[in-house]
Amino acid sequence: MDIYCTRPHCTKPLNSFADLDSGNTLKTITQKFCTACGMPLLLGGRYIVERPIAQGGFGATFLARDRYTPAMKRCVVKLLQPVGLTSSQMVIAKQMFEREATVLEDLGTHPQIPDLLAYFEVQSGQDEFFYLVQEFVDGFTLEQIVEQHGAIAEADVLEIMQSLLPVLTFIHEKGSIHRDIKPANIMVRKLDQTYFLLDFGAVKQVAGAAQGQKSTGIFTPGYGAPEQMRGDTVFPATDLYAFAVTCLFLLTGKEPEELFDVSYNKWQWDRFVKLSPSLNSVLHKMLETAPSDRFNSAASVIQALSSKIAATAPTPVKPTHQTSIQVPVPIASPNAINAPSVPKVLSKSPKPQKTPWLLSAPIPTQFIAAFLLGVEAMLLWQVSTTVGITAIGSPANLVVFAAFLLGVILLRISSVLDNKDLFVFVNLLSFAAVWAGQFFAKTIFQNLPQWVDIIQYCGVAGFSAIALMAAFRLIFQLLYSLL
């Protein structure tokens, strides 16, 4: 039998013991030790670690088996890694560890939160390690499902919200805050399609408090609310913020960094998915910057969504913790445990077309883009042949200057469909600058054509670009219809 050593940085963590292949020996042996570092391998005298699941700065998570159950029941072992702590910090870590274990045991009474099976300490030489053992949920995270099957339809996301918002209500009424809600911490059990909320950050919180950090500083970048990123006090509304970001990831398949527009300091998902007005308004309120502007409880979110959920709920009444969604499973991988061979069917948002982004844009958007490109080209030409020659003088310097401006234009072109407002503003500013120069420096701009001529040139360039893009669109559609 192979047993994995949980000591951090062990040089040879995988140990093989032929004598443990006997069922009787496995049940009666007192202890086994790592052949490389001497770490006890039968954690708490009963848990046999098979392999690591995840590794982080605060600790690690392992898949294990309970040797004192008839079927060697699987479980999840979480290790707190107290590396570099002083004796006083170790005392704080022990206190926090026991308190968090008590909280997890209380929360584990909910059917959608894994049970806490045990917590204990292991001494190895001068090192001391803390462990939590929780129920193993055999399933797949929402992050895995979206990564391999694409975005999830709005009706299914509403079911996910309906299933998990009561769990958040339960947690908050117990006086706890999850602090780290994200797609990777929501799992769908294969057996009955039940959603589970995982990883309450207990290990992170213990380690952070032991090292003098604020315990509220537990979040995943992109999903953490503004107050979390500042290290301020957290609220139930903090969890609602992270849950809303999670829903956006499910609806679009895009990471938070792609959905948050830093230039406007707000969430913008309309270019990726069109949502119903009711869900749109609820998500906007859940994502307000100030906690006081969000919903004050998960129950309030449920109430706000009640009309939409009632319209989309299936006729048979199901338990609130169970969904009718037939969730697909990711492709089998070394991290997938007992993956079924036939994936189920889940309704998904339409996949993006293969047509290049510029050609797949609506015709009005193409017209605006083409017209603005014509404006840029005409202004570049006129300014280069007037101001450029006067200011730079040498034709070689003019070529360098024109190349620089062309590079700026190319950068604008690459984002014209995503930043139309900024692009229009830049062009209006260009018009204003040229007009001011023509008005105040007539000698330099005396050869500049009239505005009517410039607009005519831009119009010709714009319509030509539209015709060219329409032709390419037709070619691509013909090609993809044959493939």
N, C-alpha and C positions, 0 to 999 in steps of 0.2 A: 504493500500500500504506500502511496505517495502522500506526504504531508508537507505543507508549505509553511516555512518559518515567517513569522510576522515581525521580527525585529527589523527596524529600518536599516538599510544599507548592509544587510547580511550578504556576504560574498557568494554563498551557495544556498539559497533559500529552499530549494526543492530537495526533500529527503525521501529516501525509499527504505521501507522496512518490510522484508519478506515475512517476518513472523506475524505481522498484523493481518495477513491475508486470512488467517484463521479467525472465524467469528468469535470463538470462545476467548482467544487471546486479546482480541480487540476490546472485548467487554471488560476484561479483568485486569489488563495491564495498568499499572499505577501512573506511569509517566514516560514520555519519550522526549529526548533532547536533540536539538539541531546539531548535526555533526560538524558544522562549520563554526557556529558561534556559541553553542551551549544553551540557546534559548529554549524554555519549556514549550513543547509543541501541542500537548493536550491542554488547551486553554480552559481554565476553570476545572480541570480534571475530566472534561467531557466533550469539548468541542474540537473537532478535527478540521483544520483549514485546508481546503482543496486548492484554491488559487485566489489571487488578488482580483478585485473588481475595479477599484479606483484608488488613485493615490493623489494626495494633496499636501499642501504645506502644513496643515494642522494634524493630519493623520492619514489613515488608509482604511479601505473597506474590503472585506474578504468574503468569499463564499465558503461556507463550512457545513459540517454535518454534526448532528448530535448523536454521539455513540450510545447514549442511554435511551434511545427510542427504538422500537422494533424495526422500523423501516429506515433507520439512519436519516431522520428527517433533516432536510436542508434548512439553513438559517443564514443570516447575514451578521458578520462580526465587524464591529467598528472599533478601530484603535485610535486612542488619543496619543499623540506622539509628543511627550513632554521633553523635548531635547533642549538642553541649555537652561533649564529652570533652576533657580536657587532654592534653598530649603523652604524659605518663606513662600515663594511662588508655588512650590509643590503643595504646601498646605492649602493654599487658595484653590489650586486645581482640584484637590481631593474634595473640598467642600462644594465647589461648583459641579463636579462630576456627580456627586450623590444627589444634589438638588435637581440637576437636569434629568437624571435617571428617574427620579420620583415624578417629574412632570411628564416624561415620556410614558411611564407606566399608566398614568392617569389618562393621557390622550389616546393610548392604545386600546382603550375600551370602545372607541368608535370603529365600526366595521370597515371603514375606508382608510384607517391608519394602522400600519403594522404594529403588532403586539411587541412589547418589550419582554423578552424571555429571561434575561439575566444581565447583571452588571457586576464586575469584579476587577480586582487588581492582580497583576502578575509581577513578582519580583525576580529579576535575573541579574545576579551580581550586584552592582551599585545602581543599576537602572530599574525604574519602576514604570509599569505601563498600565493604562486604564482601558477597559474593554466594555462595550455594550453589545448585547446579542439581541437581534430583532427577528421577527417573523420574515421568512423569505417569500416574496411575491413573484410567482412565475409568470412573467409577462414581458411587455416591451414598453419603453418610455415613449411619450408623445414626440420627443425629439427624434428618436429612431424612426418612428412611423413617417413623420413629415420628410425627413432626409431621404427616405427611399421610396415614398409614394406620393410626395408632393403635398400641396396645400389642401386643407380640409374645407368642405363646403360650410356655409353659414349655418344651415340647419343642424349639422353635426356639432359645430362649435357651441351652438345654443344648448344642445344636450349635455355637452361637457360642462358648461357653466351651470346648468341646472343640477348636475350631479355633484359638483365640487363646492359650490357656494354654501350649501348646508354644512359641509365639512369645515369651511372657514368660520361659519357661525359658531359651530361647536368649539373650535379652537379658541376663538376670541372670547366666548362666554366663560371659558376656563381661565381666562386671564393671560393667555399666551399669544405670542405673535410668531408666525412661521419664519419670517425674515428672508427666505430664499426660495420663493416660488418661481419656477421656471419649467419649461417643457421636459427637461431631464429629470425633474423631481416629481413628475406625474406619470404613473405607470398604469397600463391596462392589463389586468389579469387575463391570461388566455382561457382559463376555465370557464368564466362566466361574463367576461367583458366588463368587469367592475373596475372603476377608477380608484387608484390609491394615491394618497399624498405622502411623499417620502421625504426623508432627510430634513429634519427640523433644525439642523445646524448646531446640535448639542455639542458635538466634538469641537467645532470651530469656536463656539461661545466659551467653552471651558478653557481652551487654549488661549483665546484672546484675553479673557479676564485674568488668567494667571500671569500673563505677560504685561498687565497694566493697560491693555487696550480697552476701548469702549465695546461692550458686548453687543451694541446695536450695529457695529460695523461689519455685519455679516450679510453679504449680498453678492449677486453675480452682476458684473458690469453690463449695463444695458437694461437690466430688469429692476435694478434697485431704484427706489423713489428718491427724489432730491434730498429729503431729510436724512435718508440712509447714507447717501454719498457724503453728506456733510458731517456724519457721525452724531446727529442729533437724536432726540427721542423718537421712537417708532410707535405707530398706532395701528389699529385694525385697517385704517385706510392705506397704510403702507403696503400691506399684503394685497389689497385690492388693486393698487397701482401695478404691482408685479404680475398679478393675475391678468390684468388687461393687456399688458405687453405680451404675456404668454398667448393670449387669444389672438393677438395680431400676428404673432409668428405662425400660429396654426392656420389662420385665414390666408396669409400671403406666402408662407414659406420663406420669408425674408427675415434676416437678423435685425435686431432693434436698431443697429447703427444705420441700416439702409432705410428705416422707416422714420427716423427722427431727423428733421431738418434743422441743423444747428444754426443756419443763417437766419431762420425765422424763430428758432427756439420753440418748435412745436412738432407734434406728431403729424405726419402726412402719409396716409396709406391709400388715398383715393386713386393714385396712379397704378396701384397694384390690384386692388379689389374694390368693387362697388357693393356696399352693404346697405341693408334696409335702414331707413331713417331712425327707427327705434333703437337698433343695436348701435348704430353710429353715434347717437347722442349719449347712450349709456357708456360707451367706451371713452368718449371725450370727457365725460364727467369723472370717470374712474382715473383718468390720466391728468387731472388738473395738477398744477405745480404745488399749490398749497394743500396740505391734508384737510384743512377745514372746508375747502371747496369741493372735495370729493364726497362720495357717499359715506355716511358715518358708520355703516355696518354692511356686512354681506347680505343681511336680510333685506336691506333697502334696495340693493341691486336686484335681488330676486323679485321684489315687488315691482320695480321699474320694468323688468323684463317679462312680467307675468302675462301680459296680453300677447306678446310675441311667442312665448313658450306655449301658451294655451292653443295658439293657432297651428303650431307645428308638432305638438305632442302626439304620439301614437294613440290609437283608440284604447288598446288594453292598458290598464293601470299597472305600472311596474314600480318596484321599490325605488325610492329617490336615489339610492346609491348605485343603481344598475342601469345601464344604457342599452338601447336597442341597436346601437351602431355595431355593424359587423366590422371590427377593426382589422385591417390587414397586418401581417407580421413582416418585419424586415427580413431581408435575405439572410440565411444562416451564416453566422460568422463565429470566430472563436469566442466572442463575448456573448453570443446568443445561447441561451440554455434551453435544451429540449425544444428547439424550434420546430413547429409543425411543418410538414412537407408541402401542404397546399394552403396558400394565403387566402384569406377571406376577402370580400369585396367591400370597399368603402367608397361612398360618393365623394368625389374630389372636385376642387375648382378646376375649370378648364386650364390645360397646360398652355403656356405661351406659344405663339406661332413661331415658326422657324424664320419667317421673313425678317430681315435686318430691321432694327428698331426705327430707323429713319423712314424706311419704306412702308412700315406697318402703321405709321401714325395716320390719324384722320386727315382727310383732304384739307379742311380749314387750317389745321396745324401746319401741314406742309406748305400751304400758301403763305402763312405768316413767316415761317422759317425761310422760305425761298425769297420773299420780299426783303426781309431783313438782311439776308446774305447779299442780295443785290445792293442794298444800301451800303453795306460794309465794303463791298468791292469797289463801288463808285467813289466813296469817300477816300478809300485807300489810294486809288489811282489819282484823284484830283489833288489830294494833299501831298502825295509823293512828287507829283510833277510841278508843284508850286512851292509850298513851304519846304518840302524835303530838299529840293535843289538849292533853294535860297539859304536854308539853314546849314546844310551839310556840304554843299559845294561839289565835292568830288563825286563822280558817278559810282566809283567803287564803294564809297561810304553810303551812297544812296541805296545800292544793292543790299548792303548789310542791314540798313535801316528797314528797307522793305521786307527783307526776310524775317526780321524781328516782328514787325507788325503782322506778317502772314502767320507766324507762329501763334501770336495772340488770337488771331481770328480762328485758327484751327482749334485752339482750346475752347473758344466760345461755341464753335460748331458742335463739339463733342458733347456739350451739355445744353444745347439750345432748347430741347424738348423738356428738360427738367427744370430749367431756370428761365422761363420765357419772360417773366416780369423783369428780372434783372437785365436780360438781353435787350428788351424794349427800352428800358431806362438808359442803358449804355448808348443805344442808337440815338435816342432823343438828345442825350448829352452831347453826342458827336455833332448832331445838327446845330445845337445851340453854340457849340464851340466854333464851328465853321462860320456860322452867321455872325458871331461876335467878331471873329477875325476879319471877315469881309467888311464889316461895318467900321471897325476901328483901324484896320490896316489895309486900306483899299489898294495900296501899291503892290502889296504881296499877292492879294487875292483878285487882282483885276482880271485875270484870265479864267477865273472860276465860272463855269456855266451858270445860267439862271436855274432857280429851284425847279421850275417847270421841266427843264431839260433833264435834271437829275432824277426827278420822279419818273419821267418817261423811261429813262434808261433802267431804273430799278424795276419798273413794271415789266419791261421786256425780259430782263434777267429772271424775274420771279416766275413769269409764265413759262419761260423756257425750262427752268428747273422743275416746275410742276409737271410739265409734259415728259421730261426725262425720267422723273421718279415714277410717274404712272406707267411708263413703258417698262421700267425695271420691275415694278410691282406685277405687271402682267407676265413678264418672263419668269419671275420667281414662282408665281402661282402655277404656271404651266409645268415648270420643272418639278415642283413638289407634288403635283397631281400625278406625274409619271413615276415618281419614286415610291 
